[in-house]
Amino acid sequence: MMIHKFLLGMSMLLPEQASSYAADVDNLYLFLVGLTVFFTVLITAAIVYFFVKFRRRANDPIPAHIEGSVLLESIWSIIPFIISLFIFAWGAKIYLEQYTIPNDATDIYVVGKQWMWKFQHPEGQREINEVHIPIGKKVRFVMASEDVIHSFYVPAFRMKEDVVPGPNRYSTVWCEPTMTGTFHIFCAEYCGTSHSAMIGTVTVMSEKDYQVWLSGGAQQGTMAERGAALFSQYGCVTCHKSDATGQCPKLEGIYGTEVLLEGGQKAVADDSYIRESVLSPMAKIVLGYKPLMPSFQGQVSEEQLQQLVAYIKSIGPAETPAAAPKAGAAAPAAKAPPIMMSGSPEPAPVAPTTTATTPSPAASSQPVQKR
């Protein structure tokens, strides 16, 4: 009863539980606190007991010879081992839930910069040190650093992820808000003299209010549309031609597919791969293409990089819901394995059935711009 009251009091000191996995994180944390208190009291009581019972009673006492107990030693080794395994399994379950991004999550792009947080919504809205999201919707934060290491921390969501600089480094974390309100955002990694001022807020709104907020924001096009404009502005269309006749890989249908690189290595054309392709194009050379592309390091900002990623993602494999087979219809054909780039002519396209469906050979063989 005393431990229960202690843990209840501890829970009142914690921030609000505003995400779907916040309660799970708190339960594990409080279990660890309770376990620590229990063994601290037990060990302290044992020390005091032995201190009194075996205190010195004569000037030169001869201690009794102790042979030891295999049973006792086994018990105090096996029980802590079982407890440790239990904690590991519990923690691993929560970790996997937090870092396995749901397929239906909406992307919001984040840039950490000394000393502010900048956000971009797919619809085009941009915010600084505040972000609006709808309640009950899964949101994935795709984050990059413009300078040093930052850490995106929302205590009410029990969400924390380091944002590390580098040409091929995007950090991702997700949440599903369960209550409306405004909650703090902190940088949990010392990032310079004004680190303590790098704070912001996340505002969770009802779906109706969020749609009103989206429609009321000043827009200059969606992120994908801005990315398409940048794609033309920097002359990318000259080499990355949609008919696969350019000197660089065709980008239509490439996002999320596996590509074959020089030397037999493979890579998945995800956000980090595209970012690295723009900043360090020589890092991964696609099989069958020459290393001709220059680096755009210093020419495009982090926000522009995210817009380019959004554009390439928008021309990637389309989502086509699988239709229920009619009665008596033949079973659908098995999905063909990924076809690596070989430079062969593009065959007739095959309609995808799911998001993960492999595009045509030319599409998968000519991924993002690594030349």
C-alpha positions as CSV (number, residue, x, y, z in Angstrom):
1,M,0.0,0.0,0.0
2,M,2.8,2.4,0.8
3,I,4.6,1.7,-2.5
4,H,1.3,2.2,-4.3
5,K,0.8,5.6,-2.7
6,F,4.4,6.5,-3.4
7,L,4.1,5.7,-7.1
8,L,0.7,7.5,-7.3
9,G,2.4,10.6,-5.8
10,M,5.3,10.3,-8.3
11,S,2.8,10.1,-11.2
12,M,1.3,13.4,-10.2
13,L,4.8,15.0,-10.7
14,L,5.0,13.8,-14.3
15,P,3.8,15.9,-17.3
16,E,0.4,15.2,-18.8
17,Q,0.1,12.0,-20.8
18,A,-0.8,13.5,-24.2
19,S,0.2,10.7,-26.6
20,S,-0.8,7.1,-27.2
21,Y,2.3,5.6,-25.7
22,A,2.9,8.1,-22.9
23,A,1.2,5.9,-20.3
24,D,3.3,2.9,-21.3
25,V,6.5,4.9,-20.8
26,D,5.3,6.2,-17.4
27,N,4.3,2.7,-16.2
28,L,7.8,1.4,-17.0
29,Y,9.5,4.4,-15.4
30,L,7.4,4.1,-12.3
31,F,8.0,0.4,-12.1
32,L,11.8,1.0,-12.2
33,V,11.4,3.7,-9.5
34,G,9.4,1.3,-7.3
35,L,11.8,-1.5,-7.8
36,T,14.7,0.7,-6.9
37,V,13.0,1.9,-3.7
38,F,12.1,-1.6,-2.8
39,F,15.6,-3.0,-3.0
40,T,17.1,0.1,-1.5
41,V,14.9,-0.3,1.6
42,L,15.6,-4.1,1.7
43,I,19.3,-3.7,1.4
44,T,19.5,-0.9,3.9
45,A,17.4,-2.9,6.4
46,A,19.7,-5.9,5.9
47,I,22.8,-3.8,6.5
48,V,21.3,-2.3,9.7
49,Y,20.3,-5.8,10.9
50,F,23.7,-7.4,10.3
51,F,25.4,-4.3,11.8
52,V,23.5,-4.9,15.1
53,K,23.5,-8.7,15.1
54,F,27.2,-9.2,14.3
55,R,28.6,-6.2,16.2
56,R,31.9,-6.7,18.0
57,R,31.3,-8.1,21.5
58,A,34.9,-8.9,22.6
59,N,38.3,-7.4,22.1
60,D,39.6,-10.1,19.7
61,P,36.7,-12.3,18.7
62,I,37.3,-15.3,16.4
63,P,34.7,-15.2,13.6
64,A,32.9,-18.4,12.7
65,H,34.0,-20.2,9.5
66,I,31.4,-20.0,6.8
67,E,31.3,-22.5,4.0
68,G,28.7,-20.7,1.9
69,S,25.5,-21.8,0.3
70,V,25.1,-22.8,-3.3
71,L,21.3,-22.5,-2.9
72,L,21.5,-18.9,-1.5
73,E,24.0,-17.8,-4.2
74,S,21.8,-19.3,-6.9
75,I,18.7,-17.5,-5.7
76,W,20.4,-14.1,-5.5
77,S,21.8,-14.6,-9.0
78,I,18.7,-16.1,-10.7
79,I,16.1,-13.7,-9.3
80,P,17.9,-10.5,-10.4
81,F,18.5,-12.1,-13.8
82,I,14.8,-12.8,-14.3
83,I,13.9,-9.3,-13.2
84,S,16.5,-7.9,-15.7
85,L,15.1,-9.9,-18.5
86,F,11.6,-8.7,-17.6
87,I,12.7,-5.1,-17.7
88,F,14.5,-5.6,-21.0
89,A,11.4,-7.2,-22.6
90,W,9.1,-4.5,-21.4
91,G,11.5,-1.7,-22.5
92,A,12.1,-3.3,-25.9
93,K,8.3,-3.5,-26.5
94,I,7.9,0.2,-25.8
95,Y,11.0,1.0,-27.9
96,L,9.7,-0.9,-30.9
97,E,6.3,0.8,-30.6
98,Q,7.9,4.3,-30.5
99,Y,10.4,3.7,-33.3
100,T,8.3,1.7,-35.7
101,I,6.7,4.4,-37.9
102,P,3.1,3.6,-38.9
103,N,2.5,3.5,-42.6
104,D,-0.5,5.9,-42.3
105,A,1.4,8.6,-40.5
106,T,1.4,12.2,-41.9
107,D,4.8,13.7,-42.4
108,I,5.8,17.0,-40.8
109,Y,9.3,18.2,-41.7
110,V,11.5,19.7,-38.9
111,V,14.7,21.7,-39.1
112,G,16.8,22.3,-36.0
113,K,18.9,25.4,-36.1
114,Q,20.7,27.6,-33.6
115,W,18.4,28.4,-31.9
116,M,15.0,27.6,-33.3
117,W,12.7,24.9,-34.6
118,K,11.3,25.3,-38.1
119,F,8.4,23.2,-39.4
120,Q,6.9,22.5,-42.8
121,H,3.5,20.9,-43.4
122,P,2.9,18.9,-46.6
123,E,0.1,21.3,-47.5
124,G,2.7,24.2,-47.5
125,Q,2.3,25.9,-44.1
126,R,5.5,26.8,-42.4
127,E,6.0,27.6,-38.7
128,I,8.8,28.6,-36.4
129,N,8.9,27.4,-32.8
130,E,5.4,26.1,-32.9
131,V,3.6,23.4,-34.8
132,H,-0.1,22.5,-35.1
133,I,-1.3,18.9,-35.4
134,P,-4.7,17.2,-35.2
135,I,-5.8,15.0,-32.3
136,G,-6.0,11.2,-32.9
137,K,-3.9,11.3,-36.1
138,K,-0.5,9.7,-36.4
139,V,2.2,12.2,-37.2
140,R,5.8,11.5,-38.2
141,F,8.4,14.2,-37.6
142,V,11.2,14.0,-40.3
143,M,14.0,16.0,-38.8
144,A,17.4,17.4,-39.9
145,S,19.9,19.7,-38.3
146,E,21.3,22.8,-40.1
147,D,24.4,23.1,-37.8
148,V,25.0,21.1,-34.7
149,I,23.4,18.3,-32.7
150,H,19.9,19.1,-31.4
151,S,17.4,17.0,-29.6
152,F,13.6,17.3,-30.3
153,Y,11.9,16.7,-26.9
154,V,8.2,16.9,-26.2
155,P,7.7,15.8,-22.5
156,A,3.9,15.5,-22.7
157,F,4.3,13.0,-25.6
158,R,7.2,11.2,-23.9
159,M,9.0,11.8,-27.2
160,K,12.7,12.6,-27.6
161,E,15.0,12.1,-30.6
162,D,18.4,13.5,-31.4
163,V,18.7,15.5,-34.6
164,V,22.2,14.9,-36.0
165,P,23.8,16.9,-38.8
166,G,25.2,15.0,-41.9
167,P,24.4,14.7,-45.6
168,N,22.7,11.3,-45.2
169,R,21.0,11.8,-41.8
170,Y,17.3,12.3,-41.2
171,S,16.0,11.5,-37.8
172,T,12.4,10.3,-37.5
173,V,10.0,9.9,-34.6
174,W,6.2,9.7,-34.4
175,C,3.3,10.3,-32.0
176,E,-0.5,10.1,-31.9
177,P,-1.9,12.9,-29.7
178,T,-4.7,11.9,-27.4
179,M,-5.7,15.2,-25.9
180,T,-6.0,18.8,-27.2
181,G,-3.9,21.6,-25.7
182,T,-0.6,23.3,-26.0
183,F,2.5,21.5,-24.9
184,H,6.2,22.4,-24.6
185,I,9.0,21.6,-27.1
186,F,12.6,21.7,-25.8
187,C,16.0,21.1,-27.2
188,A,17.4,18.4,-24.9
189,E,21.0,18.6,-26.3
190,Y,23.3,21.4,-25.4
191,C,23.7,23.2,-28.8
192,G,25.4,26.6,-27.9
193,T,25.1,29.7,-25.8
194,S,21.3,30.2,-26.4
195,H,20.5,26.5,-26.0
196,S,18.0,27.3,-23.2
197,A,16.1,29.6,-25.5
198,M,15.5,26.9,-28.1
199,I,12.0,26.2,-27.0
200,G,8.6,26.0,-28.8
201,T,5.1,24.6,-28.5
202,V,3.0,21.9,-30.2
203,T,-0.7,22.7,-30.4
204,V,-3.0,19.7,-30.7
205,M,-6.3,20.7,-32.2
206,S,-9.6,18.9,-33.1
207,E,-9.8,17.7,-36.6
208,K,-12.3,20.4,-37.5
209,D,-10.2,23.2,-36.1
210,Y,-7.1,21.8,-37.7
211,Q,-8.7,21.8,-41.1
212,V,-9.8,25.4,-40.5
213,W,-6.3,26.3,-39.5
214,L,-4.8,24.6,-42.6
215,S,-7.2,26.5,-44.9
216,G,-6.4,29.8,-43.3
217,G,-2.7,29.7,-43.6
218,A,-0.9,31.8,-46.3
219,Q,0.3,29.3,-48.9
220,Q,2.7,29.4,-51.8
221,G,2.0,25.9,-52.9
222,T,2.4,22.6,-51.2
223,M,5.8,21.2,-50.3
224,A,5.7,18.9,-53.4
225,E,4.9,21.9,-55.6
226,R,7.7,24.0,-54.2
227,G,10.0,21.0,-54.7
228,A,9.0,20.7,-58.3
229,A,9.8,24.3,-58.8
230,L,13.2,23.9,-57.3
231,F,13.7,20.8,-59.4
232,S,13.3,23.0,-62.5
233,Q,15.1,26.0,-61.1
234,Y,18.3,24.0,-60.5
235,G,18.2,22.3,-63.8
236,C,17.6,18.8,-62.5
237,V,15.0,18.2,-65.3
238,T,17.9,18.4,-67.8
239,C,19.5,15.1,-66.7
240,H,16.7,13.4,-64.7
241,K,14.3,13.1,-67.6
242,S,10.9,11.4,-67.1
243,D,11.3,9.4,-70.3
244,A,14.6,7.8,-69.0
245,T,16.7,9.3,-71.9
246,G,18.8,11.6,-69.7
247,Q,22.3,11.1,-68.3
248,C,20.9,10.5,-64.8
249,P,18.3,8.1,-63.4
250,K,14.7,8.6,-63.9
251,L,13.0,9.7,-60.6
252,E,9.4,8.9,-61.3
253,G,8.4,5.8,-59.2
254,I,11.8,5.6,-57.5
255,Y,10.9,6.6,-53.9
256,G,10.9,3.7,-51.5
257,T,12.3,1.2,-54.0
258,E,15.6,-0.7,-53.8
259,V,18.4,0.3,-56.2
260,L,21.6,-1.4,-57.1
261,L,24.8,0.6,-56.7
262,E,28.3,0.2,-58.1
263,G,30.1,-2.6,-56.4
264,G,27.0,-4.7,-55.9
265,Q,25.7,-2.8,-52.9
266,K,22.0,-2.0,-52.5
267,A,20.2,1.0,-51.1
268,V,16.6,2.1,-50.5
269,A,15.6,5.4,-52.1
270,D,14.2,6.9,-48.9
271,D,14.4,10.4,-47.5
272,S,18.0,10.1,-46.3
273,Y,19.1,8.6,-49.6
274,I,17.6,11.5,-51.6
275,R,19.2,14.0,-49.2
276,E,22.6,12.4,-49.5
277,S,22.2,12.3,-53.3
278,V,21.8,16.1,-53.4
279,L,24.6,16.9,-50.9
280,S,27.1,14.1,-51.6
281,P,26.2,12.6,-55.0
282,M,29.5,10.7,-55.1
283,A,28.8,8.7,-51.9
284,K,26.6,6.2,-53.7
285,I,26.9,5.7,-57.5
286,V,24.0,4.0,-59.2
287,L,25.0,1.0,-61.3
288,G,25.1,2.0,-65.0
289,Y,25.5,5.8,-64.5
290,K,28.6,8.0,-64.5
291,P,29.5,10.2,-61.5
292,L,28.6,13.5,-63.2
293,M,26.4,15.2,-60.7
294,P,27.8,18.1,-58.8
295,S,27.2,18.6,-55.1
296,F,24.5,21.2,-54.1
297,Q,26.0,21.5,-50.6
298,G,25.5,25.2,-49.5
299,Q,23.3,26.0,-52.5
300,V,20.0,24.6,-51.1
301,S,18.7,25.1,-47.6
302,E,17.4,22.3,-45.3
303,E,13.8,23.5,-46.0
304,Q,14.5,23.3,-49.7
305,L,16.0,19.8,-49.4
306,Q,12.8,18.7,-47.6
307,Q,10.7,20.2,-50.4
308,L,12.7,18.3,-53.0
309,V,12.2,15.1,-50.9
310,A,8.5,15.8,-50.8
311,Y,8.4,16.3,-54.6
312,I,10.3,13.0,-55.4
313,K,8.1,11.2,-52.9
314,S,5.0,12.6,-54.6
315,I,6.1,11.1,-58.0
316,G,6.9,7.8,-56.3
317,P,4.9,4.6,-56.4
318,A,1.2,5.4,-56.2
319,E,-1.1,3.9,-53.6
320,T,-3.7,1.7,-55.2
321,P,-6.1,-0.1,-52.9
322,A,-6.4,-3.8,-53.6
323,A,-9.8,-4.7,-55.0
324,A,-11.6,-7.7,-53.5
325,P,-11.5,-10.6,-56.0
326,K,-14.7,-11.6,-57.6
327,A,-16.2,-15.0,-56.9
328,G,-14.6,-17.6,-59.1
329,A,-11.9,-15.2,-60.2
330,A,-8.4,-16.5,-60.5
331,A,-6.0,-15.6,-57.7
332,P,-3.8,-12.5,-58.4
333,A,-0.4,-13.2,-59.8
334,A,2.5,-13.1,-57.4
335,K,4.4,-9.9,-57.2
336,A,7.5,-9.8,-59.3
337,P,10.8,-9.5,-57.4
338,P,12.6,-6.2,-57.5
339,I,14.5,-5.7,-60.8
340,M,17.9,-4.1,-60.4
341,M,19.1,-1.4,-62.7
342,S,20.6,-2.8,-65.9
343,G,20.2,0.1,-68.3
344,S,17.7,-1.9,-70.4
345,P,14.9,-0.2,-72.2
346,E,11.8,0.5,-70.2
347,P,9.1,-2.1,-70.6
348,A,5.4,-1.5,-70.4
349,P,4.5,-0.4,-66.9
350,V,2.7,-2.7,-64.5
351,A,0.0,-1.3,-62.3
352,P,1.0,-1.4,-58.7
353,T,-1.2,-3.0,-56.1
354,T,0.2,-1.6,-52.9
355,T,2.5,1.1,-51.7
356,A,5.4,-1.3,-51.6
357,T,4.8,-2.6,-55.1
358,T,8.0,-2.6,-57.2
359,P,7.9,-0.2,-60.1
360,S,8.9,-1.1,-63.7
361,P,12.5,-2.1,-64.3
362,A,13.4,1.2,-65.7
363,A,11.9,3.0,-62.7
364,S,13.7,0.8,-60.2
365,S,16.8,0.6,-62.2
366,Q,17.2,4.4,-62.5
367,P,16.8,5.7,-59.0
368,V,17.5,9.0,-57.5
369,Q,20.3,11.0,-58.9
370,K,23.4,9.2,-57.7
371,R,25.5,9.2,-60.7
